[in-house]
């Protein structure tokens, strides 16, 4: 693919005059969804991902895909990073130090260790680039529907400056103060997600064995005292192998689980419920669900209970 980006026609509204160009580094499940909603809001979006398939999808949606991240950095003052691991963050920082002269604010949305984010922030601050710690709460399906919550932390001035950008791809956002508080809140949220996802699978499997369809159970239970966002969002995926279309891959979720476990250990917090979920996610990996949605814990429980 040529370094020169291309743009498709009639996929999204034309960029609105006055709205900032947004660069997105990492076009996976979350990055691609944010890009789409940013374009729907009228932003011009430049993006990069090592995957040619991901770049092609951005172009087809109306974005400007680049084979090298430096082109994105040289074109947009506001960047959003949605990265799978620390190595990718380090690579982005190196590229920014070398080619990010235009960049002013980096909205870092990945779920990564706080210490690594802090190191990245300090390195970028030395060259005048402000990094914000802004992890997201929500699944890939929620991201596509603009149903995300942004846990923003860092410079209040910078958060205010990009608040309209948050509004373009998220339902709500919070300024949580000190850099790193975003990740701290994200770990709390993911702890609840880990538990609620498994409890959803347990309840729906029970209902199925008693003759109640999953669709009906989700409809009736969601608005009651036993309802949860995981029941509403992941419950429907726990039938007819709906987990095969991932909104959060089990393989990526393993990283999140490790971060939660580390935080619990460092804080000295007993975690019997979280501990009970860990073997189920490990089993999902062992059963070949690595590229499937975490709703596949339903399959794990189903298989465990069959004679």
Backbone as CSV, one residue per row, in Angstrom:
resi,resn,N_x,N_y,N_z,CA_x,CA_y,CA_z,C_x,C_y,C_z
1,UNK,0.847,-1.197,0.000,0.000,0.000,0.000,0.875,1.235,0.000
2,UNK,0.508,2.219,-0.760,1.284,3.447,-0.817,1.208,4.209,0.488
3,UNK,2.286,4.951,0.793,2.297,5.794,1.987,1.215,6.855,1.890
4,UNK,0.912,7.294,0.661,-0.121,8.308,0.487,-1.479,7.718,0.806
5,UNK,-2.205,8.309,1.765,-3.492,7.737,2.146,-4.539,7.943,1.071
6,UNK,-5.516,7.075,1.088,-6.646,7.214,0.170,-7.922,7.279,0.961
7,UNK,-8.970,7.793,0.376,-10.222,7.967,1.090,-11.389,7.495,0.228
8,UNK,-12.288,6.751,0.826,-13.457,6.284,0.086,-14.509,7.372,0.020
9,UNK,-15.545,7.153,-0.789,-16.577,8.170,-0.974,-17.896,7.731,-0.362
10,UNK,-18.618,8.737,0.142,-20.006,8.554,0.566,-20.202,7.531,1.684
11,UNK,-19.185,7.341,2.530,-19.318,6.413,3.645,-19.731,7.134,4.924
12,UNK,-19.181,8.291,5.152,-19.470,9.076,6.347,-19.641,10.526,5.934
13,UNK,-20.198,11.369,6.818,-20.329,12.785,6.481,-18.974,13.408,6.188
14,UNK,-18.947,14.394,5.323,-17.701,15.096,5.033,-17.195,15.790,6.290
15,UNK,-15.867,15.899,6.453,-15.319,16.585,7.625,-15.872,18.002,7.744
16,UNK,-16.217,18.365,8.957,-16.770,19.699,9.185,-15.644,20.705,9.410
17,UNK,-15.788,21.851,8.803,-14.785,22.893,8.940,-14.713,23.339,10.402
18,UNK,-13.502,23.441,10.922,-13.311,23.887,12.302,-13.067,22.750,13.270
19,UNK,-13.481,21.528,12.910,-13.224,20.380,13.771,-11.791,19.893,13.560
20,UNK,-11.084,19.525,14.632,-9.701,19.090,14.469,-9.589,17.740,13.784
21,UNK,-8.534,17.584,13.007,-8.179,16.286,12.452,-7.727,15.405,13.616
22,UNK,-8.138,14.142,13.632,-7.777,13.217,14.705,-6.979,12.060,14.122
23,UNK,-5.857,11.749,14.743,-5.052,10.615,14.345,-5.295,9.447,15.292
24,UNK,-5.528,8.270,14.754,-5.775,7.082,15.576,-4.691,6.051,15.284
25,UNK,-3.953,5.685,16.314,-2.890,4.690,16.201,-3.350,3.411,16.887
26,UNK,-3.648,2.408,16.075,-4.223,1.164,16.577,-5.666,1.065,16.139
27,UNK,-5.928,0.257,15.117,-7.264,0.178,14.513,-7.904,-1.183,14.752
28,UNK,-7.752,-1.681,15.983,-8.388,-2.931,16.356,-9.867,-2.722,16.635
29,UNK,-10.427,-3.552,17.490,-11.860,-3.488,17.780,-12.253,-2.103,18.293
30,UNK,-11.515,-1.580,19.263,-11.863,-0.283,19.859,-11.437,0.882,18.965
31,UNK,-10.207,0.808,18.439,-9.711,1.906,17.614,-10.538,2.131,16.367
32,UNK,-10.972,1.042,15.742,-11.786,1.184,14.528,-13.159,1.763,14.856
33,UNK,-13.723,1.350,16.000,-15.036,1.876,16.395,-14.956,3.361,16.715
34,UNK,-13.917,3.767,17.432,-13.748,5.190,17.735,-13.564,5.987,16.450
35,UNK,-12.778,5.455,15.523,-12.547,6.146,14.251,-13.853,6.383,13.517
36,UNK,-14.695,5.359,13.467,-15.977,5.466,12.770,-16.840,6.570,13.382
37,UNK,-16.931,6.583,14.710,-17.774,7.587,15.359,-17.194,8.994,15.256
38,UNK,-15.880,9.097,15.255,-15.255,10.405,15.048,-15.600,10.941,13.661
39,UNK,-15.582,10.061,12.671,-15.944,10.484,11.313,-17.417,10.837,11.224
40,UNK,-18.260,10.072,11.934,-19.690,10.389,11.954,-19.935,11.771,12.550
41,UNK,-19.076,12.160,13.488,-19.215,13.474,14.132,-18.633,14.599,13.278
42,UNK,-17.991,14.255,12.161,-17.482,15.271,11.254,-15.984,15.477,11.282
43,UNK,-15.259,14.678,12.051,-13.806,14.798,12.089,-13.174,14.083,10.899
44,UNK,-12.087,14.629,10.403,-11.249,13.895,9.469,-10.357,12.987,10.303
45,UNK,-10.294,11.708,9.964,-9.532,10.743,10.755,-8.422,10.117,9.922
46,UNK,-7.196,10.253,10.435,-6.037,9.576,9.869,-5.714,8.414,10.798
47,UNK,-5.355,7.271,10.254,-5.097,6.131,11.115,-3.983,5.227,10.632
48,UNK,-3.408,4.510,11.588,-2.388,3.502,11.263,-2.597,2.266,12.106
49,UNK,-2.330,1.126,11.500,-2.297,-0.152,12.190,-1.364,-1.062,11.398
50,UNK,-0.603,-1.936,12.075,0.268,-2.853,11.332,-0.513,-3.778,10.394
51,UNK,-1.794,-3.997,10.688,-2.618,-4.892,9.879,-3.136,-4.190,8.630
52,UNK,-2.810,-4.757,7.479,-3.318,-4.209,6.219,-4.839,-4.281,6.166
53,UNK,-5.391,-5.331,6.761,-6.848,-5.498,6.788,-7.494,-4.362,7.570
54,UNK,-6.896,-3.990,8.694,-7.438,-2.901,9.512,-7.338,-1.569,8.780
55,UNK,-6.230,-1.359,8.073,-6.075,-0.112,7.314,-7.100,-0.037,6.182
56,UNK,-7.321,-1.173,5.533,-8.301,-1.214,4.436,-9.693,-0.900,4.958
57,UNK,-10.008,-1.411,6.162,-11.330,-1.157,6.751,-11.516,0.322,7.035
58,UNK,-10.456,0.986,7.509,-10.550,2.430,7.765,-10.794,3.189,6.471
59,UNK,-10.064,2.831,5.428,-10.250,3.487,4.132,-11.672,3.285,3.615
60,UNK,-12.177,2.063,3.750,-13.534,1.765,3.280,-14.581,2.555,4.047
61,UNK,-14.277,2.864,5.332,-15.227,3.613,6.151,-15.151,5.114,5.913
62,UNK,-14.148,5.559,5.162,-14.037,6.979,4.862,-12.868,7.668,5.507
63,UNK,-11.970,6.891,6.150,-10.802,7.477,6.797,-9.590,7.498,5.889
64,UNK,-8.502,8.018,6.416,-7.247,8.133,5.690,-6.243,7.187,6.335
65,UNK,-5.959,6.078,5.684,-5.098,5.045,6.259,-3.660,5.215,5.792
66,UNK,-2.724,5.079,6.730,-1.305,5.236,6.433,-0.547,3.971,6.791
67,UNK,0.435,3.632,5.978,1.227,2.440,6.243,2.250,2.660,7.342
68,UNK,2.571,3.931,7.618,3.532,4.264,8.667,2.901,5.226,9.671
69,UNK,3.131,5.047,10.978,2.533,5.939,11.975,3.003,7.377,11.860
70,UNK,4.212,7.580,11.367,4.752,8.945,11.299,3.886,9.861,10.444
71,UNK,3.254,9.310,9.389,2.397,10.129,8.534,1.210,10.657,9.327
72,UNK,0.667,9.825,10.216,-0.443,10.249,11.066,0.027,11.336,12.029
73,UNK,1.192,11.114,12.621,1.734,12.066,13.597,2.070,13.408,12.964
74,UNK,2.475,13.378,11.735,2.832,14.612,11.039,1.613,15.356,10.507
75,UNK,0.437,14.730,10.596,-0.775,15.315,10.022,-1.778,15.800,11.057
76,UNK,-1.725,15.251,12.284,-2.747,15.546,13.288,-2.115,15.987,14.606
77,UNK,-2.676,17.032,15.198,-2.177,17.519,16.487,-2.717,16.698,17.650
78,UNK,-3.902,16.127,17.472,-4.516,15.290,18.515,-4.480,13.842,18.063
79,UNK,-3.894,12.997,18.891,-3.753,11.586,18.575,-4.468,10.733,19.618
80,UNK,-5.050,9.627,19.177,-5.638,8.635,20.078,-4.873,7.333,19.878
81,UNK,-4.390,6.756,20.974,-3.705,5.473,20.878,-4.565,4.386,21.497
82,UNK,-4.711,3.285,20.762,-5.476,2.121,21.218,-4.617,0.898,20.916
83,UNK,-3.787,0.512,21.883,-2.677,-0.404,21.630,-2.803,-1.707,22.413
84,UNK,-2.261,-2.798,21.879,-2.439,-4.109,22.508,-1.461,-4.429,23.630
85,UNK,-0.299,-3.766,23.654,0.705,-4.121,24.656,1.717,-2.983,24.836
86,UNK,2.576,-3.140,25.844,3.557,-2.108,26.198,4.543,-1.861,25.062
87,UNK,4.945,-2.914,24.388,5.897,-2.749,23.281,5.352,-1.796,22.228
88,UNK,4.074,-1.913,21.939,3.460,-1.023,20.947,3.477,0.419,21.432
89,UNK,3.229,0.632,22.736,3.277,1.981,23.294,4.684,2.549,23.177
90,UNK,5.688,1.750,23.500,7.079,2.208,23.403,7.433,2.591,21.965
91,UNK,6.939,1.802,21.020,7.211,2.101,19.604,6.556,3.417,19.185
92,UNK,5.347,3.659,19.670,4.659,4.908,19.353,5.423,6.098,19.934
93,UNK,5.901,5.958,21.162,6.660,7.041,21.800,7.923,7.348,21.001
94,UNK,8.634,6.305,20.573,9.849,6.517,19.786,9.530,7.260,18.493
95,UNK,8.455,6.879,17.832,8.054,7.547,16.596,7.667,9.006,16.855
96,UNK,6.984,9.240,17.966,6.591,10.610,18.307,7.805,11.478,18.588
97,UNK,8.771,10.932,19.283,9.982,11.696,19.584,10.722,12.070,18.305
98,UNK,10.631,11.202,17.296,11.337,11.447,16.043,10.524,12.227,15.017
99,UNK,9.193,12.012,15.022,8.381,12.568,13.935,7.106,13.280,14.395
100,UNK,6.934,13.453,15.689,5.673,13.998,16.183,5.668,15.475,16.485
101,UNK,6.394,16.234,15.672,6.501,17.661,15.949,5.153,18.380,15.964
102,UNK,4.186,17.886,15.195,2.871,18.545,15.135,1.983,18.135,16.307
103,UNK,2.242,16.968,16.889,1.382,16.447,17.951,1.446,17.324,19.195
104,UNK,0.284,17.558,19.815,0.240,18.332,21.054,-0.377,17.543,22.202
105,UNK,-1.368,16.685,21.890,-2.027,15.891,22.928,-2.194,14.449,22.437
106,UNK,-1.824,13.500,23.290,-2.026,12.085,23.009,-3.043,11.548,24.006
107,UNK,-4.169,11.060,23.499,-5.209,10.453,24.333,-4.923,8.957,24.361
108,UNK,-4.324,8.475,25.450,-3.887,7.079,25.542,-5.008,6.265,26.166
109,UNK,-5.659,5.418,25.349,-6.856,4.701,25.801,-6.597,3.235,26.144
110,UNK,-5.383,2.758,25.970,-5.088,1.338,26.147,-5.135,0.915,27.616
111,UNK,-5.337,-0.376,27.828,-5.275,-0.951,29.173,-3.875,-1.513,29.372
112,UNK,-3.005,-0.714,29.992,-1.595,-1.042,30.165,-1.145,-0.654,31.566
113,UNK,-0.022,-1.203,32.044,0.459,-0.859,33.385,0.670,0.644,33.552
114,UNK,0.291,1.158,34.705,0.403,2.590,34.976,1.847,3.059,34.882
115,UNK,2.780,2.257,35.386,4.194,2.668,35.368,4.682,2.894,33.942
116,UNK,4.280,2.053,33.010,4.691,2.226,31.618,4.062,3.456,30.996
117,UNK,2.819,3.723,31.347,2.170,4.944,30.849,2.854,6.190,31.415
118,UNK,3.220,6.133,32.689,3.892,7.270,33.311,5.245,7.535,32.653
119,UNK,5.981,6.485,32.350,7.265,6.643,31.676,7.077,7.265,30.298
120,UNK,6.070,6.806,29.578,5.782,7.358,28.252,5.411,8.832,28.362
121,UNK,4.616,9.159,29.361,4.188,10.544,29.553,5.386,11.460,29.794
122,UNK,6.303,11.036,30.645,7.466,11.862,30.957,8.342,12.085,29.732
123,UNK,8.521,11.057,28.936,9.351,11.188,27.736,8.723,12.158,26.743
124,UNK,7.405,12.099,26.590,6.730,12.993,25.649,6.642,14.418,26.185
125,UNK,6.477,14.542,27.486,6.393,15.873,28.091,7.675,16.664,27.856
126,UNK,8.793,15.964,27.794,10.084,16.617,27.584,10.175,17.302,26.226
127,UNK,9.335,16.872,25.257,9.338,17.499,23.936,8.043,18.272,23.683
128,UNK,7.299,18.544,24.756,6.120,19.401,24.641,4.836,18.706,24.234
129,UNK,4.782,17.380,24.321,3.565,16.630,23.993,2.902,16.164,25.283
130,UNK,1.634,16.497,25.469,0.898,16.118,26.681,0.182,14.795,26.457
131,UNK,0.498,13.809,27.293,-0.207,12.531,27.227,-1.240,12.463,28.334
132,UNK,-2.443,12.019,27.987,-3.509,11.791,28.953,-3.738,10.301,29.096
133,UNK,-3.992,9.861,30.316,-4.331,8.466,30.585,-5.848,8.361,30.542
134,UNK,-6.382,7.734,29.475,-7.825,7.742,29.230,-8.363,6.371,28.833
135,UNK,-8.246,5.357,29.679,-8.817,4.059,29.327,-10.330,4.134,29.181
136,UNK,-10.876,3.150,28.487,-12.290,3.146,28.130,-13.035,2.039,28.845
137,UNK,-14.262,2.311,29.222,-15.137,1.283,29.768,-16.206,0.980,28.730
138,UNK,-16.256,-0.287,28.302,-17.236,-0.688,27.307,-16.664,-1.755,26.391
139,UNK,-17.521,-2.536,25.804,-17.114,-3.571,24.859,-16.964,-2.976,23.466
140,UNK,-16.485,-3.794,22.538,-16.378,-3.332,21.166,-17.736,-2.966,20.577
141,UNK,-18.770,-3.742,20.932,-20.117,-3.431,20.446,-20.594,-2.100,21.013
142,UNK,-20.297,-1.854,22.274,-20.664,-0.578,22.872,-19.896,0.568,22.213
143,UNK,-18.638,0.313,21.899,-17.828,1.343,21.240,-18.431,1.727,19.902
144,UNK,-18.888,0.728,19.160,-19.488,1.000,17.851,-20.762,1.832,18.001
145,UNK,-21.489,1.597,19.092,-22.733,2.323,19.345,-22.534,3.607,20.130
146,UNK,-21.276,4.031,20.257,-20.950,5.266,20.977,-21.435,5.205,22.433
147,UNK,-21.274,4.027,23.029,-21.739,3.792,24.391,-20.555,3.526,25.323
148,UNK,-19.512,4.318,25.172,-18.315,4.183,25.990,-18.281,5.216,27.105
149,UNK,-17.553,4.889,28.173,-17.209,5.861,29.206,-15.702,6.043,29.185
150,UNK,-15.251,7.291,29.163,-13.826,7.600,29.167,-13.397,7.954,30.578
151,UNK,-12.413,7.230,31.097,-11.834,7.526,32.408,-10.587,8.374,32.172
152,UNK,-10.774,9.681,32.079,-9.672,10.582,31.746,-8.904,11.000,32.996
153,UNK,-7.583,11.043,32.873,-6.751,11.530,33.975,-5.501,12.180,33.409
154,UNK,-4.993,13.153,34.177,-3.843,13.924,33.722,-4.154,15.407,33.799
155,UNK,-3.592,16.168,32.878,-3.786,17.620,32.858,-5.252,17.989,32.651
156,UNK,-5.830,18.705,33.610,-7.222,19.140,33.483,-7.392,20.059,32.280
157,UNK,-6.410,20.909,32.048,-6.467,21.826,30.912,-6.538,21.049,29.602
158,UNK,-5.720,20.014,29.472,-5.705,19.210,28.253,-7.000,18.409,28.113
159,UNK,-7.521,17.902,29.238,-8.784,17.152,29.205,-9.911,18.046,28.703
160,UNK,-9.945,19.277,29.197,-10.973,20.219,28.735,-10.823,20.503,27.249
161,UNK,-9.594,20.578,26.795,-9.338,20.898,25.389,-9.863,19.822,24.455
162,UNK,-9.838,18.564,24.915,-10.274,17.467,24.037,-11.630,16.890,24.451
163,UNK,-12.345,17.587,25.327,-13.635,17.064,25.795,-14.614,16.869,24.637
164,UNK,-14.565,17.750,23.639,-15.456,17.606,22.484,-15.080,16.371,21.656
165,UNK,-13.801,16.020,21.668,-13.363,14.804,20.983,-13.939,13.583,21.690
166,UNK,-13.890,13.578,23.033,-14.514,12.488,23.793,-15.988,12.352,23.428
167,UNK,-16.663,13.493,23.354,-18.096,13.484,23.061,-18.398,12.903,21.678
168,UNK,-17.408,12.905,20.804,-17.606,12.397,19.451,-17.599,10.872,19.384
169,UNK,-16.998,10.208,20.392,-16.963,8.747,20.332,-17.430,8.056,21.611
170,UNK,-17.813,8.835,22.643,-18.216,8.226,23.909,-19.515,8.834,24.425
171,UNK,-20.201,8.062,25.267,-21.447,8.535,25.885,-21.170,9.518,27.011
172,UNK,-20.084,9.288,27.752,-19.736,10.168,28.855,-18.237,10.067,29.154
173,UNK,-17.730,11.092,29.837,-16.335,11.049,30.256,-16.197,11.738,31.607
174,UNK,-15.160,11.337,32.337,-14.906,11.886,33.665,-13.457,12.333,33.765
175,UNK,-13.246,13.475,34.405,-11.902,13.926,34.746,-11.593,13.390,36.133
176,UNK,-10.714,12.410,36.219,-10.424,11.723,37.472,-9.181,12.253,38.179
177,UNK,-8.635,13.366,37.655,-7.528,14.002,38.363,-6.167,13.460,37.975
178,UNK,-5.385,13.075,38.942,-3.994,12.668,38.769,-3.822,11.620,37.667
179,UNK,-2.798,11.820,36.837,-2.471,10.866,35.789,-2.314,9.470,36.395
180,UNK,-2.977,8.512,35.800,-2.950,7.150,36.329,-4.247,6.761,36.997
181,UNK,-5.022,7.754,37.425,-6.316,7.441,38.045,-7.287,6.821,37.043
182,UNK,-7.097,7.146,35.775,-7.926,6.520,34.745,-7.729,5.017,34.731
183,UNK,-6.466,4.582,34.754,-6.174,3.147,34.770,-6.630,2.513,36.077
184,UNK,-6.517,3.231,37.173,-6.968,2.675,38.462,-8.471,2.415,38.421
185,UNK,-9.227,3.341,37.857,-10.669,3.158,37.731,-10.982,2.036,36.736
186,UNK,-10.188,1.939,35.676,-10.387,0.891,34.679,-10.205,-0.494,35.296
187,UNK,-9.220,-0.642,36.178,-8.997,-1.931,36.824,-10.190,-2.310,37.704
188,UNK,-10.758,-1.314,38.387,-11.962,-1.571,39.179,-13.114,-2.010,38.278
189,UNK,-13.283,-1.314,37.163,-14.363,-1.649,36.234,-14.183,-3.049,35.671
190,UNK,-12.956,-3.388,35.286,-12.714,-4.696,34.692,-12.839,-5.830,35.702
191,UNK,-12.559,-5.530,36.967,-12.799,-6.524,38.017,-14.278,-6.895,38.048
192,UNK,-15.135,-5.890,37.983,-16.571,-6.136,37.969,-16.996,-6.858,36.691
193,UNK,-16.416,-6.470,35.567,-16.749,-7.118,34.295,-16.398,-8.598,34.339
194,UNK,-15.226,-8.928,34.875,-14.796,-10.321,34.947,-15.804,-11.168,35.713
195,UNK,-16.296,-10.612,36.820,-17.240,-11.344,37.667,-18.631,-11.392,37.028
196,UNK,-19.114,-10.237,36.550,-20.464,-10.166,35.992,-20.603,-11.006,34.722
197,UNK,-19.526,-11.101,33.946,-19.564,-11.915,32.740,-19.777,-13.386,33.082
198,UNK,-19.063,-13.857,34.097,-19.201,-15.253,34.513,-20.557,-15.490,35.173
199,UNK,-20.988,-14.531,36.005,-22.294,-14.715,36.655,-23.422,-14.723,35.625
200,UNK,-23.268,-13.947,34.560,-24.242,-13.965,33.468,-24.295,-15.345,32.823
201,UNK,-23.120,-15.908,32.559,-23.066,-17.235,31.942,-23.720,-18.286,32.846
202,UNK,-23.450,-18.212,34.139,-24.047,-19.163,35.083,-25.566,-19.079,35.063
203,UNK,-26.086,-17.858,35.155,-27.534,-17.673,35.223,-28.211,-18.123,33.933
204,UNK,-27.621,-17.777,32.796,-28.250,-18.111,31.522,-28.170,-19.610,31.235
205,UNK,-27.093,-20.244,31.657,-27.001,-21.689,31.490,-28.043,-22.386,32.367
206,UNK,-28.222,-21.871,33.590,-29.262,-22.417,34.469,-30.627,-22.300,33.802
207,UNK,-30.935,-21.107,33.279,-32.215,-20.905,32.621,-32.400,-21.817,31.427
208,UNK,-31.348,-21.954,30.624,-31.428,-22.816,29.445,-31.726,-24.258,29.839
209,UNK,-31.067,-24.728,30.907,-31.295,-26.114,31.351,-32.712,-26.298,31.897
210,UNK,-33.324,-25.194,32.359,-34.699,-25.274,32.870,-35.733,-24.987,31.794
211,UNK,-35.258,-24.767,30.545,-36.178,-24.568,29.434,-36.500,-23.129,29.103
212,UNK,-35.743,-22.166,29.654,-35.967,-20.747,29.353,-34.915,-20.298,28.347
213,UNK,-35.350,-19.732,27.238,-34.413,-19.317,26.200,-33.545,-18.170,26.684
214,UNK,-32.357,-18.082,26.140,-31.433,-17.017,26.531,-31.991,-15.648,26.174
215,UNK,-32.560,-15.526,24.988,-33.145,-14.236,24.587,-34.199,-13.769,25.585
216,UNK,-35.082,-14.678,25.967,-36.154,-14.331,26.905,-35.586,-13.983,28.273
217,UNK,-34.591,-14.739,28.713,-33.988,-14.483,30.016,-33.331,-13.107,30.056
218,UNK,-32.600,-12.763,28.997,-31.946,-11.447,28.944,-32.985,-10.339,28.963
219,UNK,-34.046,-10.514,28.194,-35.114,-9.505,28.135,-35.740,-9.267,29.503
220,UNK,-36.030,-10.332,30.221,-36.745,-10.219,31.493,-35.824,-9.795,32.631
221,UNK,-34.624,-10.335,32.664,-33.734,-10.087,33.799,-33.027,-8.732,33.748
222,UNK,-32.809,-8.204,32.550,-31.976,-7.000,32.412,-32.486,-5.814,33.210
223,UNK,-33.806,-5.655,33.283,-34.353,-4.500,33.994,-34.619,-4.738,35.462
224,UNK,-34.316,-5.925,35.945,-34.599,-6.260,37.338,-33.391,-6.122,38.238
225,UNK,-33.536,-6.587,39.468,-32.480,-6.451,40.462,-31.235,-7.248,40.087
226,UNK,-31.390,-8.280,39.287,-30.248,-9.091,38.878,-29.607,-8.629,37.588
227,UNK,-30.060,-7.541,37.035,-29.527,-7.066,35.760,-28.138,-6.463,35.881
228,UNK,-27.405,-6.457,34.783,-26.086,-5.828,34.710,-25.807,-5.497,33.254
229,UNK,-24.817,-4.632,33.008,-24.465,-4.317,31.630,-23.941,-5.554,30.910
230,UNK,-23.243,-6.427,31.632,-22.730,-7.638,31.003,-23.873,-8.571,30.605
231,UNK,-24.919,-8.626,31.413,-26.086,-9.418,31.046,-26.695,-8.873,29.758
232,UNK,-26.830,-7.555,29.679,-27.456,-6.930,28.510,-26.587,-7.017,27.264
233,UNK,-25.274,-6.832,27.441,-24.363,-6.748,26.295,-23.840,-8.109,25.878
234,UNK,-23.430,-8.926,26.850,-22.817,-10.209,26.506,-23.805,-11.371,26.552
235,UNK,-24.896,-11.214,27.294,-25.883,-12.283,27.356,-26.313,-12.770,25.989
236,UNK,-26.667,-11.868,25.057,-27.112,-12.311,23.735,-26.045,-13.085,22.955
237,UNK,-24.765,-12.888,23.300,-23.687,-13.594,22.597,-23.493,-15.012,23.105
238,UNK,-24.185,-15.365,24.195,-23.978,-16.671,24.822,-24.921,-17.736,24.265
239,UNK,-25.244,-17.614,22.998,-26.089,-18.603,22.336,-25.691,-18.691,20.873
240,UNK,-25.919,-19.838,20.301,-25.651,-20.066,18.881,-24.222,-19.652,18.494
241,UNK,-23.302,-19.852,19.438,-21.888,-19.527,19.228,-21.687,-18.052,18.864
242,UNK,-22.513,-17.194,19.457,-22.384,-15.763,19.211,-21.038,-15.214,19.642
243,UNK,-20.334,-15.945,20.500,-19.025,-15.510,20.973,-17.956,-15.549,19.884
244,UNK,-18.271,-16.157,18.744,-17.262,-16.241,17.685,-16.965,-14.880,17.049
245,UNK,-17.873,-13.922,17.246,-17.613,-12.548,16.789,-17.225,-11.735,18.015
246,UNK,-15.936,-11.464,18.154,-15.405,-10.896,19.395,-15.634,-9.397,19.530
247,UNK,-16.080,-8.989,20.724,-16.064,-7.582,21.106,-14.958,-7.341,22.121
248,UNK,-14.447,-8.400,22.724,-13.225,-8.427,23.535,-12.677,-9.837,23.461
249,UNK,-11.540,-9.992,22.803,-10.968,-11.317,22.630,-10.457,-11.863,23.959
250,UNK,-10.665,-13.163,24.165,-10.201,-13.810,25.390,-8.686,-13.656,25.528
251,UNK,-7.963,-13.744,24.426,-6.495,-13.637,24.473,-6.048,-12.265,24.976
252,UNK,-6.734,-11.215,24.577,-6.405,-9.869,25.046,-6.869,-9.684,26.482
253,UNK,-7.996,-10.277,26.826,-8.541,-10.184,28.177,-7.572,-10.766,29.204
254,UNK,-6.748,-11.735,28.801,-5.775,-12.320,29.716,-4.839,-11.242,30.277
255,UNK,-4.443,-10.293,29.432,-3.592,-9.179,29.873,-4.300,-8.351,30.934
256,UNK,-5.571,-8.057,30.704,-6.349,-7.272,31.653,-6.479,-8.003,32.983
257,UNK,-6.703,-9.314,32.912,-6.843,-10.111,34.125,-5.553,-10.082,34.951
258,UNK,-4.429,-10.133,34.282,-3.143,-10.077,34.975,-2.956,-8.742,35.694
259,UNK,-3.355,-7.661,35.044,-3.231,-6.332,35.656,-4.133,-6.215,36.886
260,UNK,-5.347,-6.768,36.792,-6.268,-6.747,37.942,-5.680,-7.547,39.097
261,UNK,-5.184,-8.741,38.793,-4.614,-9.599,39.832,-3.434,-8.920,40.516
262,UNK,-2.605,-8.248,39.744,-1.454,-7.546,40.312,-1.900,-6.413,41.223
263,UNK,-2.901,-5.643,40.788,-3.404,-4.527,41.590,-4.004,-5.021,42.903
264,UNK,-4.766,-6.105,42.842,-5.362,-6.672,44.046,-4.282,-7.138,45.015
265,UNK,-3.249,-7.768,44.488,-2.154,-8.257,45.327,-1.410,-7.103,45.992
266,UNK,-1.109,-6.061,45.211,-0.369,-4.925,45.747,-1.181,-4.173,46.798
267,UNK,-2.508,-4.138,46.622,-3.369,-3.431,47.581,-3.744,-4.313,48.772
268,UNK,-3.424,-5.595,48.705,-3.765,-6.508,49.795,-5.250,-6.713,49.951
269,UNK,-5.977,-6.728,48.819,-7.439,-6.868,48.859,-7.837,-8.319,48.598
270,UNK,-8.573,-8.948,49.518,-9.060,-10.312,49.262,-9.978,-10.303,48.035
271,UNK,-9.865,-11.340,47.204,-10.638,-11.333,45.952,-11.166,-12.722,45.617
272,UNK,-11.999,-13.298,46.483,-12.491,-14.662,46.220,-13.329,-14.773,44.955
273,UNK,-14.129,-13.757,44.636,-14.969,-13.832,43.442,-14.128,-13.725,42.168
274,UNK,-13.207,-12.767,42.147,-12.331,-12.626,40.985,-11.498,-13.886,40.788
275,UNK,-10.959,-14.415,41.889,-10.136,-15.631,41.806,-10.917,-16.799,41.216
276,UNK,-12.205,-16.853,41.512,-13.032,-17.945,40.996,-13.234,-17.847,39.487
277,UNK,-13.118,-16.646,38.931,-13.331,-16.486,37.489,-12.093,-16.847,36.678
278,UNK,-10.918,-16.702,37.266,-9.683,-16.869,36.497,-9.569,-18.218,35.789
279,UNK,-9.851,-19.343,36.479,-9.734,-20.636,35.777,-10.664,-20.768,34.577
280,UNK,-11.794,-20.082,34.615,-12.745,-20.178,33.501,-12.213,-19.485,32.248
281,UNK,-11.568,-18.347,32.435,-10.974,-17.660,31.292,-9.768,-18.430,30.764
282,UNK,-8.996,-19.052,31.671,-7.883,-19.899,31.240,-8.416,-21.094,30.444
283,UNK,-9.503,-21.659,30.924,-10.105,-22.799,30.230,-10.607,-22.399,28.846
284,UNK,-11.134,-21.188,28.733,-11.593,-20.698,27.425,-10.430,-20.668,26.435
285,UNK,-9.272,-20.234,26.898,-8.088,-20.240,26.036,-7.756,-21.672,25.623
286,UNK,-7.763,-22.577,26.586,-7.401,-23.978,26.324,-8.375,-24.648,25.343
287,UNK,-9.620,-24.178,25.337,-10.630,-24.749,24.449,-10.645,-24.102,23.065
288,UNK,-9.685,-23.225,22.811,-9.575,-22.627,21.486,-10.363,-21.356,21.289
289,UNK,-10.729,-20.694,22.397,-11.523,-19.467,22.295,-10.676,-18.192,22.326
290,UNK,-9.372,-18.310,22.109,-8.496,-17.148,22.211,-8.925,-15.966,21.370
291,UNK,-9.401,-16.216,20.155,-9.837,-15.144,19.256,-11.330,-14.869,19.356
292,UNK,-12.003,-15.562,20.273,-13.439,-15.369,20.462,-13.714,-14.383,21.599
293,UNK,-14.961,-14.000,21.718,-15.377,-13.067,22.758,-15.348,-13.748,24.132
294,UNK,-15.189,-12.944,25.170,-15.178,-13.497,26.528,-16.525,-14.102,26.917
295,UNK,-17.564,-13.860,26.129,-18.852,-14.546,26.347,-18.698,-16.053,26.211
296,UNK,-17.577,-16.499,25.658,-17.334,-17.934,25.482,-17.173,-18.671,26.811
297,UNK,-17.131,-17.957,27.945,-17.122,-18.667,29.243,-18.416,-19.465,29.399
298,UNK,-19.449,-19.072,28.686,-20.689,-19.859,28.685,-20.401,-21.269,28.170
299,UNK,-19.629,-21.363,27.101,-19.275,-22.659,26.527,-18.445,-23.476,27.523
300,UNK,-17.550,-22.791,28.253,-16.734,-23.462,29.260,-17.622,-24.105,30.323
301,UNK,-18.563,-23.326,30.865,-19.453,-23.851,31.893,-20.341,-24.963,31.351
302,UNK,-20.796,-24.793,30.115,-21.641,-25.810,29.498,-20.909,-27.137,29.397
303,UNK,-19.660,-27.074,28.922,-18.878,-28.298,28.757,-18.521,-28.914,30.119
304,UNK,-18.205,-28.047,31.092,-17.862,-28.551,32.427,-19.000,-29.354,33.054
305,UNK,-20.229,-28.989,32.717,-21.393,-29.572,33.388,-22.006,-30.730,32.636
306,UNK,-21.440,-31.070,31.491,-21.997,-32.191,30.715,-21.323,-33.506,31.137
307,UNK,-22.128,-34.524,31.262,-21.616,-35.836,31.683,-21.089,-36.613,30.489
